[in-house]
Amino acid sequence: MVEVSRQRFEDLVAEALDSLPPQLGRQMSNIAVVVEDEPPSPGLLGLYEGVPLTQRGDWYSGVLPDRITIYRWPICDLGRTEEQVVEQVRVTVIHEVAHHFGIDDGRLAELGWE
């Protein structure tokens, strides 16, 4: 396990979001990205909760923001070096952002992100 402070981990998540192509970032809508230490179930590195952009219609108005949660402890448990943690944060953020865009786990696996 690699010890990464909460602040450093949040910075890594922000850096991963900032590394997204600007055209994707501009399309993200009504979403909050947060860091939590522990997932609700073992083995979970990140979680997207909400209505993907591809499923939103005219009815989608005035709703609470979607939420991407990135879980610090399981990601730190996977890494042997801080560089590995940085890479896993990046992969997890991209994976959850993909869900926001309506890409499911099956398609992510086909693309090599699983």
Buried (B, 14 or more C-beta within 10 A) or exposed (E): EBEBEEEEBBBBBBEBBEEBEEEBEEEBEBBEBEBBEEBEEEEEBBBBBBBBBEEBEEEEEEEEEBBBBBBBBBBBEBBEEBEBBBBBBBBBBBBBBBBBEEBEEEEBEEEEBE
